[in-house]
Amino acid sequence: MKDTFPMKNAAWRLVAAAILSAWAVPAHAYLDPGTGSMLIQGLIGAIAMVSVTLKLYWHKIKAAFGGEVSDADEADEIAAESVAEDLNGERRSEPGETLSKD
């Protein structure tokens, strides 16, 4: 049966959290200033990682959500076809050479 009072569940969780925090035992741990700077460094690194990843894949993310296909997407497709041709062993022309189609 569906619970018709969703706040009732939240109230019980709040009461349980209050009771459990009343019995908190000291950890006897020491966090020096280096720990704080290490946490800040990790946060800055995570933000940098996310921003670089978004920058690298932005056009693909934009296309996935219905954005316009850009020139970068077309260049990626051409490069992917070129790599696929190389892997399949098809002959490619040298610079300045033209291939005749038989």
C-alpha positions as CSV (number, residue, x, y, z in Angstrom):
1,M,0.0,0.0,0.0
2,K,1.3,3.4,-0.9
3,D,2.3,5.7,2.0
4,T,0.0,8.7,1.8
5,F,2.0,10.7,4.3
6,P,5.6,11.1,2.9
7,M,6.5,13.5,5.7
8,K,5.9,10.8,8.2
9,N,8.8,8.9,6.9
10,A,11.0,12.0,6.9
11,A,10.0,12.8,10.5
12,W,11.1,9.3,11.6
13,R,14.4,9.7,9.9
14,L,14.9,13.1,11.6
15,V,14.1,11.5,15.0
16,A,16.5,8.6,14.4
17,A,19.3,11.0,13.3
18,A,18.8,13.1,16.5
19,I,18.9,10.0,18.7
20,L,22.0,8.6,17.0
21,S,23.9,11.9,17.1
22,A,23.2,12.1,20.9
23,W,25.3,9.0,21.4
24,A,28.2,10.3,19.3
25,V,31.6,9.2,20.6
26,P,34.7,11.4,20.2
27,A,37.0,10.2,17.5
28,H,40.2,11.4,19.2
29,A,41.5,12.4,15.7
30,Y,43.5,15.4,14.7
31,L,43.2,17.2,11.4
32,D,46.2,19.4,10.7
33,P,46.1,22.4,8.3
34,G,47.7,20.3,5.7
35,T,44.6,18.1,5.5
36,G,42.5,21.1,4.7
37,S,44.8,22.3,1.9
38,M,44.9,18.7,0.5
39,L,41.1,18.7,0.4
40,I,41.0,22.1,-1.3
41,Q,43.6,20.8,-3.8
42,G,41.5,17.8,-4.6
43,L,38.5,19.9,-5.1
44,I,40.3,22.2,-7.5
45,G,41.7,19.2,-9.4
46,A,38.2,17.7,-9.7
47,I,36.8,20.9,-11.0
48,A,39.7,21.2,-13.6
49,M,39.1,17.5,-14.6
50,V,35.4,18.1,-15.2
51,S,36.0,21.3,-17.1
52,V,38.6,19.8,-19.4
53,T,36.5,16.7,-20.1
54,L,33.5,18.9,-20.9
55,K,35.7,21.0,-23.2
56,L,36.9,18.0,-25.1
57,Y,33.5,16.4,-25.5
58,W,31.3,19.5,-25.7
59,H,30.4,19.2,-29.4
60,K,29.4,15.5,-28.8
61,I,27.3,16.4,-25.7
62,K,25.7,19.2,-27.6
63,A,24.8,17.0,-30.5
64,A,23.4,14.3,-28.2
65,F,20.9,16.8,-26.9
66,G,19.7,17.9,-30.3
67,G,22.2,20.7,-31.0
68,E,23.4,21.5,-34.5
69,V,26.2,19.4,-36.1
70,S,29.2,21.6,-36.3
71,D,32.2,21.6,-38.6
72,A,34.2,19.9,-35.8
73,D,31.8,16.9,-35.9
74,E,32.2,16.6,-39.7
75,A,36.0,16.7,-39.3
76,D,35.8,14.0,-36.6
77,E,33.7,11.8,-39.0
78,I,36.2,12.3,-41.8
79,A,39.1,11.5,-39.5
80,A,37.3,8.4,-38.2
81,E,36.7,7.2,-41.8
82,S,40.4,7.8,-42.6
83,V,41.5,5.7,-39.7
84,A,39.0,3.0,-40.6
85,E,40.4,2.8,-44.1
86,D,43.9,2.5,-42.7
87,L,42.9,-0.3,-40.4
88,N,41.1,-2.1,-43.2
89,G,44.2,-2.0,-45.4
90,E,42.8,0.1,-48.1
91,R,45.4,2.0,-50.1
92,R,45.5,5.7,-49.5
93,S,47.2,8.3,-51.7
94,E,50.4,10.0,-50.9
95,P,50.4,13.8,-50.8
96,G,50.1,15.1,-54.3
97,E,49.1,11.7,-55.7
98,T,45.7,11.0,-57.1
99,L,44.1,7.6,-57.1
100,S,42.1,6.5,-60.1
101,K,38.8,4.7,-59.3
102,D,38.6,1.4,-61.2
